[in-house]
Amino acid sequence: MNAAATVPEVDSLEQARVVIGEQHQTIQQLNWQLNQFKKQLFGPSSERQTEGNLSKEQILFSLFPAPPQPAATQEVLLPPVEERAQERPRRQPAVKVLETVTERLEPEEKVCRHCGKEKCEIGHEKSERYEYIPAKVVRHEIIRPKLACSGCKDGVSIAPLPLTVVAQGQPGPGLVAHVLLTKFVDHVPLYRQQQQFARLGVNFPKSTLGDWVEQGAVWLQPLVREMKRQLGKCATGWLWVLGAPQSDVIFEFHPGRGKEFAQELLGDFKGYLQRDGYGVYGSLARDNPELIPVGRWSHGRRKFVDALDEQPDQATPLVDEVRKLYAIERHARDECLTAPQRQHVRQQISLPILTALQPRLQSVLDRVLPQSPLGKAARYCLGEWAALNRYVTDGRLEIDNNLTENAIRPSAVGKKNWLFIGHPEAGWRSAVLYSIVVSCRRRGIEPWDYLRDVLSRLPAMKQSEISCVLPANWKPL
């Protein structure tokens, strides 16, 4: 490549200044992109700033002044309390021990050396150790006696085989649940699971484990359909995700991010749609006035945080204003405010902050380069201003949809271990299992207990009975 061909020709001093200005702007953008890549590779994952102009306490004190002191005080006499020596905390492992094995060690010397009498027990000392016992696979034999009349030979009676998750297959519901959770929660690929089972003395080929995963997902898919039918508000990821606060989370696998996939995901949904600034959602809202867009301040905050390195003097005050909004939400959450109370607090405190922030963003946009990080942040927020302000009008809405974004994290960990989901036709399995696992976790349900119980019940259930075993309604037998 000829280097001279890449240098623009200049015929005048004014033209040279224009070229230098454009190249300077390009260099600034490239340096910013390089710093962002370094952050992603080597920096902390959190957006929160360890150092800033305002601490959390300063923000709260400025937004929520302390109540007035009482006009008078009363002296109260309390009886003296005896100070006890502070007990030394015992070291406890962060595990739940389900079984305790007691071993008693008797001393060799049981007879007194002086008088010859047998010693009696006056107490004992106890110490603890923790041991690991490898898991085991148990062969469950089912014997069905055949009964026949020796006189009239009317026929043979035999009990029917119990219905199983895998038709004419060997795995029980507990084994299928283990394979599913090891893959989708512990993110262990099937070939490694095959190696783990081999260490336990049993050989389950990788293809067989894959069949169990597919059959388990087939049985669980109707549950996810019913969960989706009962669900409300939506958000998105590459595994498309629907979520409602304190409710189920549904994953759906789609090969693209086009408008047709978003429309299929939403169906005939009407109401608040919390999403980022992706253009597809704006198009859907224009086509359907009954979709009310709600913005995500976490997305706007992230853009201002990205601008701190290049333009700290101008970006820091804006970040502090957004932190105030989040401090108000944290206060409402800590105080367990109801939806009407949250709306009142937002109208009284958050709305004035937002009202004052808008002209500041416009001023920033007029002063900085449009393609600079701060310019992009200001332009994004002003373009989404109505949607970003909508959360203050209804106490049921959230300032962002981070709860749904958190649900996506297990799939991101899994991708790193599996490298890819596999054939597109297999993507629905991941979607089904993540929907079940994340919904169980939101409700404090142990996923293995749930899957083992539900997979043992589903083969004998009718379609009309499925709703009683959804994570929201599930009760173990």
C-alpha positions as CSV (number, residue, x, y, z in Angstrom):
1,M,0.0,0.0,0.0
2,N,1.3,3.4,-0.9
3,A,1.4,5.6,2.2
4,A,1.4,8.8,0.1
5,A,-2.0,7.9,-1.3
6,T,-3.6,8.0,2.2
7,V,-2.4,11.6,2.9
8,P,-5.0,14.2,1.8
9,E,-3.8,16.9,-0.5
10,V,-4.0,20.5,0.8
11,D,-3.8,23.6,-1.3
12,S,-4.1,26.3,1.3
13,L,-3.5,27.0,5.0
14,E,-7.2,27.0,5.8
15,Q,-7.7,23.6,4.1
16,A,-4.8,22.3,6.1
17,R,-6.4,23.4,9.4
18,V,-9.7,21.7,8.4
19,V,-7.8,18.4,7.6
20,I,-5.8,18.6,10.9
21,G,-9.0,19.3,12.9
22,E,-10.8,16.2,11.3
23,Q,-7.8,14.0,11.9
24,H,-7.5,15.2,15.6
25,Q,-11.2,14.3,16.0
26,T,-10.6,10.9,14.5
27,I,-7.6,10.3,16.8
28,Q,-9.7,11.3,19.9
29,Q,-12.4,8.8,18.9
30,L,-9.8,6.0,18.3
31,N,-8.2,6.7,21.6
32,W,-11.5,6.5,23.4
33,Q,-12.4,3.2,21.6
34,L,-9.0,1.8,22.7
35,N,-9.6,2.8,26.3
36,Q,-13.0,1.2,26.2
37,F,-11.4,-2.1,24.9
38,K,-8.8,-2.0,27.7
39,K,-11.6,-1.5,30.2
40,Q,-13.5,-4.5,28.9
41,L,-10.4,-6.7,29.0
42,F,-8.6,-5.5,32.2
43,G,-11.0,-3.1,34.1
44,P,-13.7,-3.7,36.7
45,S,-17.0,-4.9,35.4
46,S,-19.1,-2.5,37.5
47,E,-20.1,0.9,36.3
48,R,-20.1,2.3,39.9
49,Q,-17.4,4.8,40.6
50,T,-15.3,4.2,43.7
51,E,-14.5,7.8,43.9
52,G,-16.8,10.7,43.0
53,N,-17.7,14.2,43.9
54,L,-20.8,12.9,45.9
55,S,-21.0,9.9,48.2
56,K,-24.2,7.9,48.7
57,E,-24.7,9.5,52.1
58,Q,-24.2,13.0,50.8
59,I,-26.8,12.4,48.0
60,L,-29.3,11.0,50.5
61,F,-28.8,13.8,53.0
62,S,-29.3,16.4,50.2
63,L,-32.4,14.7,48.9
64,F,-34.0,13.6,52.2
65,P,-33.2,16.1,55.0
66,A,-33.1,14.9,58.5
67,P,-36.3,15.2,60.6
68,P,-36.4,18.2,63.1
69,Q,-35.0,17.5,66.5
70,P,-37.6,17.4,69.4
71,A,-38.1,20.6,71.3
72,A,-37.2,19.0,74.7
73,T,-35.4,16.0,75.9
74,Q,-36.1,13.7,78.9
75,E,-33.5,12.1,81.0
76,V,-34.0,8.3,81.2
77,L,-32.2,6.2,83.7
78,L,-31.4,2.7,82.7
79,P,-30.2,-0.1,84.9
80,P,-26.5,-0.9,84.4
81,V,-25.9,-3.8,82.0
82,E,-23.1,-6.2,82.8
83,E,-20.7,-6.3,79.9
84,R,-20.0,-9.8,78.8
85,A,-16.8,-10.8,77.1
86,Q,-17.4,-10.9,73.3
87,E,-17.5,-14.5,72.1
88,R,-15.1,-15.4,69.5
89,P,-17.0,-16.2,66.3
90,R,-16.7,-19.8,65.2
91,R,-15.4,-20.5,61.7
92,Q,-18.3,-22.1,59.8
93,P,-18.0,-23.3,56.2
94,A,-20.4,-21.8,53.7
95,V,-22.2,-25.1,53.1
96,K,-25.3,-26.7,54.2
97,V,-24.5,-30.1,55.8
98,L,-27.3,-32.6,55.3
99,E,-25.9,-35.6,57.1
100,T,-23.8,-35.9,60.2
101,V,-21.6,-39.0,61.0
102,T,-20.5,-39.2,64.6
103,E,-17.3,-41.0,65.5
104,R,-16.5,-41.7,69.2
105,L,-12.9,-42.1,70.1
106,E,-12.4,-43.9,73.5
107,P,-9.2,-43.4,75.4
108,E,-7.0,-46.4,75.9
109,E,-6.5,-45.7,79.6
110,K,-9.9,-46.4,81.3
111,V,-8.6,-47.6,84.7
112,C,-7.1,-45.3,87.3
113,R,-3.4,-46.0,87.8
114,H,-3.5,-45.0,91.5
115,C,-6.5,-46.8,92.9
116,G,-7.5,-49.2,90.2
117,K,-11.1,-48.0,89.8
118,E,-12.7,-47.6,86.4
119,K,-12.8,-44.0,85.2
120,C,-16.2,-42.4,84.6
121,E,-17.1,-39.9,81.9
122,I,-17.2,-36.3,83.2
123,G,-17.6,-34.6,79.8
124,H,-16.3,-34.7,76.3
125,E,-14.5,-32.5,73.7
126,K,-16.0,-32.2,70.2
127,S,-14.3,-31.2,67.0
128,E,-15.6,-31.2,63.4
129,R,-14.3,-32.1,60.0
130,Y,-15.9,-32.1,56.7
131,E,-15.6,-34.9,54.2
132,Y,-16.6,-35.4,50.6
133,I,-18.4,-38.5,49.4
134,P,-18.6,-38.7,45.6
135,A,-22.0,-38.8,44.0
136,K,-23.3,-42.2,42.8
137,V,-25.6,-43.5,40.2
138,V,-28.1,-46.1,41.4
139,R,-29.6,-48.8,39.2
140,H,-33.4,-48.8,40.0
141,E,-34.8,-52.2,39.1
142,I,-38.6,-52.4,38.6
143,I,-40.0,-55.9,39.0
144,R,-43.6,-56.5,37.7
145,P,-44.9,-59.9,38.7
146,K,-47.1,-61.7,36.1
147,L,-50.2,-63.2,37.6
148,A,-52.3,-65.9,36.0
149,C,-55.1,-68.2,37.1
150,S,-54.0,-71.8,37.3
151,G,-57.5,-73.0,36.9
152,C,-59.3,-71.3,34.0
153,K,-56.3,-69.6,32.4
154,D,-58.3,-66.4,31.9
155,G,-55.3,-64.2,31.1
156,V,-52.2,-62.7,32.6
157,S,-52.2,-59.7,34.9
158,I,-49.3,-57.3,35.1
159,A,-48.9,-53.8,36.4
160,P,-48.2,-51.1,33.7
161,L,-44.8,-49.5,33.5
162,P,-44.8,-46.1,35.1
163,L,-44.6,-43.2,32.6
164,T,-41.1,-41.8,32.2
165,V,-39.5,-38.6,30.9
166,V,-37.6,-40.6,28.2
167,A,-39.9,-43.1,26.6
168,Q,-38.4,-46.6,26.7
169,G,-35.3,-45.0,28.2
170,Q,-33.3,-45.7,31.2
171,P,-32.9,-42.4,33.0
172,G,-35.1,-41.4,36.0
173,P,-36.3,-37.9,36.6
174,G,-33.5,-37.2,39.1
175,L,-30.8,-38.2,36.6
176,V,-32.3,-36.1,33.8
177,A,-32.6,-33.1,36.2
178,H,-28.9,-33.5,37.1
179,V,-27.8,-33.5,33.4
180,L,-29.9,-30.5,32.6
181,L,-28.7,-28.4,35.6
182,T,-25.1,-29.4,35.1
183,K,-25.3,-28.2,31.6
184,F,-27.4,-25.0,32.0
185,V,-26.5,-23.9,35.5
186,D,-23.0,-25.2,36.1
187,H,-22.3,-24.8,32.4
188,V,-20.5,-28.2,32.0
189,P,-20.6,-29.5,28.4
190,L,-22.0,-32.9,27.7
191,Y,-18.6,-34.5,26.9
192,R,-17.3,-33.4,30.3
193,Q,-20.4,-34.9,31.9
194,Q,-19.7,-38.1,30.1
195,Q,-16.2,-38.1,31.7
196,Q,-17.7,-37.4,35.2
197,F,-20.1,-40.3,34.9
198,A,-17.2,-42.5,33.8
199,R,-15.4,-41.8,37.0
200,L,-18.5,-43.0,38.8
201,G,-18.3,-46.3,37.0
202,V,-21.1,-45.8,34.4
203,N,-20.8,-44.9,30.7
204,F,-23.4,-42.7,29.2
205,P,-22.4,-41.6,25.7
206,K,-22.5,-38.0,24.8
207,S,-25.2,-38.6,22.2
208,T,-27.4,-40.3,24.9
209,L,-27.0,-37.3,27.2
210,G,-28.0,-35.1,24.4
211,D,-31.2,-37.1,23.8
212,W,-32.0,-36.7,27.5
213,V,-31.5,-32.9,27.3
214,E,-33.9,-32.8,24.3
215,Q,-36.5,-34.9,25.9
216,G,-36.4,-33.0,29.2
217,A,-36.8,-29.7,27.3
218,V,-39.7,-31.1,25.3
219,W,-41.5,-31.9,28.6
220,L,-40.8,-28.5,30.1
221,Q,-41.7,-26.5,27.0
222,P,-45.5,-26.4,27.7
223,L,-44.7,-25.0,31.1
224,V,-42.7,-22.1,29.5
225,R,-45.6,-21.5,27.1
226,E,-48.0,-21.2,30.0
227,M,-45.6,-18.9,31.8
228,K,-45.4,-16.7,28.8
229,R,-49.1,-16.6,28.5
230,Q,-49.4,-15.3,32.1
231,L,-46.5,-12.8,31.7
232,G,-46.5,-9.0,31.1
233,K,-43.7,-6.5,30.3
234,C,-40.8,-7.3,28.0
235,A,-37.1,-6.6,27.5
236,T,-34.6,-8.1,25.1
237,G,-31.3,-9.9,24.7
238,W,-29.9,-12.1,21.9
239,L,-31.6,-14.8,23.5
240,W,-34.8,-12.7,23.5
241,V,-36.0,-12.2,27.0
242,L,-39.3,-11.3,28.5
243,G,-39.5,-10.4,32.2
244,A,-41.8,-8.8,34.7
245,P,-40.7,-7.6,38.2
246,Q,-40.9,-10.3,40.8
247,S,-42.4,-12.7,38.2
248,D,-41.2,-15.3,35.7
249,V,-38.5,-14.8,33.1
250,I,-39.0,-16.2,29.6
251,F,-36.1,-16.8,27.1
252,E,-36.9,-17.3,23.4
253,F,-34.3,-18.2,20.8
254,H,-34.5,-16.3,17.5
255,P,-31.8,-16.2,14.8
256,G,-32.1,-12.4,14.3
257,R,-32.9,-9.0,15.8
258,G,-35.3,-7.7,13.2
259,K,-38.7,-6.2,13.8
260,E,-40.5,-9.4,12.8
261,F,-38.8,-11.3,15.7
262,A,-39.7,-8.5,18.2
263,Q,-43.3,-8.5,16.9
264,E,-43.5,-12.3,17.3
265,L,-42.1,-12.0,20.8
266,L,-44.6,-9.4,21.9
267,G,-47.6,-10.8,20.1
268,D,-50.7,-8.8,21.1
269,F,-49.2,-7.4,24.2
270,K,-50.4,-3.9,25.3
271,G,-49.0,-1.7,27.9
272,Y,-45.6,-0.5,29.2
273,L,-42.6,-1.7,27.2
274,Q,-39.3,-1.1,28.9
275,R,-36.4,-1.3,26.5
276,D,-33.2,0.4,25.3
277,G,-33.0,2.8,22.3
278,Y,-32.8,0.0,19.7
279,G,-34.7,1.3,16.7
280,V,-36.9,-1.8,16.3
281,Y,-38.8,-1.0,19.5
282,G,-39.5,2.6,18.4
283,S,-40.9,1.3,15.1
284,L,-43.2,-1.1,17.0
285,A,-44.4,1.7,19.2
286,R,-45.2,3.9,16.2
287,D,-47.2,1.1,14.6
288,N,-49.0,0.3,17.9
289,P,-50.0,3.2,20.0
290,E,-51.0,0.8,22.8
291,L,-47.3,0.0,23.4
292,I,-46.0,2.7,25.8
293,P,-42.2,2.9,25.7
294,V,-40.3,3.2,28.9
295,G,-36.6,4.0,28.9
296,R,-33.6,2.6,30.8
297,W,-31.5,5.1,32.8
298,S,-28.9,2.4,33.2
299,H,-28.2,2.7,29.5
300,G,-27.9,6.5,29.7
301,R,-25.8,6.3,32.8
302,R,-23.4,3.8,31.2
303,K,-22.8,6.2,28.3
304,F,-21.9,9.1,30.7
305,V,-19.6,6.8,32.7
306,D,-17.8,5.9,29.4
307,A,-17.2,9.6,28.8
308,L,-15.5,10.2,32.2
309,D,-12.0,9.3,31.0
310,E,-12.0,11.7,28.0
311,Q,-14.1,14.6,29.4
312,P,-14.2,14.2,33.2
313,D,-14.9,17.9,34.0
314,Q,-18.1,17.9,31.9
315,A,-19.2,14.3,32.5
316,T,-18.8,14.1,36.3
317,P,-21.6,16.6,37.2
318,L,-24.0,14.7,34.9
319,V,-23.1,11.3,36.4
320,D,-23.7,12.8,39.8
321,E,-27.2,13.9,38.8
322,V,-28.0,10.4,37.5
323,R,-26.6,9.0,40.8
324,K,-29.2,11.1,42.6
325,L,-32.0,9.5,40.7
326,Y,-30.7,6.0,41.6
327,A,-30.2,7.1,45.3
328,I,-33.9,8.0,45.4
329,E,-34.8,4.6,44.0
330,R,-32.6,2.9,46.5
331,H,-34.2,4.8,49.3
332,A,-37.7,3.8,48.1
333,R,-36.6,0.2,47.9
334,D,-35.0,0.2,51.3
335,E,-38.2,1.8,52.8
336,C,-40.4,-0.8,51.1
337,L,-42.6,2.0,49.6
338,T,-45.7,1.0,47.8
339,A,-46.3,2.0,44.1
340,P,-48.3,5.1,45.0
341,Q,-45.7,6.2,47.6
342,R,-42.9,5.7,45.0
343,Q,-44.8,7.8,42.5
344,H,-45.2,10.5,45.1
345,V,-41.5,10.5,46.0
346,R,-40.6,10.6,42.3
347,Q,-42.9,13.5,41.5
348,Q,-41.6,15.5,44.5
349,I,-37.9,14.8,44.2
350,S,-36.9,13.0,41.0
351,L,-39.0,15.1,38.6
352,P,-37.3,18.4,39.5
353,I,-33.9,16.8,39.0
354,L,-34.9,15.6,35.5
355,T,-36.5,19.0,34.7
356,A,-33.2,20.7,35.5
357,L,-31.1,18.1,33.7
358,Q,-32.7,18.5,30.3
359,P,-31.3,22.0,29.4
360,R,-27.9,21.0,30.8
361,L,-27.8,18.1,28.3
362,Q,-28.9,20.4,25.5
363,S,-26.1,22.8,26.5
364,V,-23.6,19.9,26.5
365,L,-24.7,18.8,23.0
366,D,-24.2,22.3,21.7
367,R,-20.6,22.5,23.1
368,V,-19.0,19.1,22.4
369,L,-18.4,17.2,19.2
370,P,-21.4,15.1,18.2
371,Q,-19.3,11.9,17.8
372,S,-17.5,12.4,21.1
373,P,-18.5,10.0,24.0
374,L,-20.2,12.8,25.9
375,G,-21.9,14.0,22.7
376,K,-23.3,10.5,22.1
377,A,-24.5,10.2,25.7
378,A,-26.3,13.6,25.6
379,R,-27.9,12.9,22.2
380,Y,-29.1,9.4,23.4
381,C,-30.7,10.8,26.5
382,L,-32.4,13.7,24.7
383,G,-33.6,11.4,22.0
384,E,-35.1,9.1,24.6
385,W,-36.2,11.9,27.0
386,A,-39.9,11.1,27.0
387,A,-39.3,7.4,27.6
388,L,-36.6,8.0,30.2
389,N,-39.0,10.3,32.2
390,R,-42.0,7.9,32.0
391,Y,-41.0,5.9,35.2
392,V,-41.8,8.9,37.4
393,T,-45.5,8.9,36.2
394,D,-46.2,5.4,37.6
395,G,-44.9,3.8,40.8
396,R,-45.1,0.3,39.3
397,L,-42.4,1.1,36.7
398,E,-38.7,0.7,37.4
399,I,-35.9,3.2,36.5
400,D,-34.2,0.4,34.4
401,N,-34.7,-3.2,33.6
402,N,-31.5,-4.5,35.3
403,L,-33.4,-7.3,36.9
404,T,-34.1,-8.8,33.5
405,E,-30.5,-8.1,32.3
406,N,-29.2,-10.0,35.4
407,A,-31.3,-13.0,34.2
408,I,-29.2,-13.1,31.0
409,R,-25.9,-13.5,32.8
410,P,-26.1,-17.3,33.2
411,S,-26.5,-17.7,29.4
412,A,-23.4,-15.5,28.9
413,V,-21.3,-17.8,31.2
414,G,-22.6,-20.9,29.4
415,K,-21.6,-19.6,26.0
416,K,-18.0,-19.2,27.1
417,N,-17.9,-22.9,28.2
418,W,-19.9,-24.4,25.3
419,L,-18.4,-21.9,22.7
420,F,-21.7,-21.9,20.9
421,I,-25.3,-23.1,21.4
422,G,-25.0,-25.4,18.4
423,H,-27.4,-25.9,15.6
424,P,-30.1,-23.2,15.5
425,E,-32.8,-25.9,16.0
426,A,-31.2,-26.6,19.4
427,G,-31.5,-23.0,20.6
428,W,-35.0,-23.5,21.9
429,R,-33.7,-26.0,24.5
430,S,-31.4,-23.4,26.1
431,A,-34.3,-21.0,26.1
432,V,-36.7,-23.4,27.8
433,L,-34.1,-24.4,30.5
434,Y,-33.0,-20.9,31.3
435,S,-36.7,-19.8,31.6
436,I,-37.3,-22.5,34.2
437,V,-34.0,-22.1,36.1
438,V,-34.1,-18.3,36.4
439,S,-37.8,-18.3,37.3
440,C,-37.1,-20.8,40.1
441,R,-34.2,-18.8,41.4
442,R,-36.3,-15.6,41.6
443,R,-38.7,-17.5,43.9
444,G,-36.0,-19.1,46.1
445,I,-36.7,-22.6,44.7
446,E,-33.9,-25.1,44.3
447,P,-33.9,-25.9,40.6
448,W,-33.0,-29.6,41.1
449,D,-35.8,-30.2,43.6
450,Y,-38.2,-28.5,41.2
451,L,-37.1,-30.4,38.0
452,R,-36.9,-33.8,39.7
453,D,-40.4,-33.4,41.0
454,V,-42.0,-31.9,37.9
455,L,-40.3,-34.3,35.5
456,S,-41.7,-37.2,37.5
457,R,-45.2,-35.7,37.4
458,L,-45.5,-34.3,33.8
459,P,-45.8,-37.6,31.9
460,A,-49.0,-38.4,33.8
461,M,-50.5,-34.9,33.7
462,K,-53.1,-33.4,31.5
463,Q,-52.6,-30.1,29.6
464,S,-55.2,-28.4,31.9
465,E,-53.1,-29.3,35.0
466,I,-49.8,-27.7,33.8
467,S,-50.5,-24.4,35.6
468,C,-50.3,-26.0,39.0
469,V,-46.6,-27.0,38.5
470,L,-45.4,-23.6,37.2
471,P,-42.7,-22.1,39.4
472,A,-45.1,-19.5,40.7
473,N,-47.6,-22.3,41.9
474,W,-45.4,-25.3,42.5
475,K,-45.7,-27.2,45.8
476,P,-43.6,-30.4,46.2
477,L,-45.5,-33.6,46.8
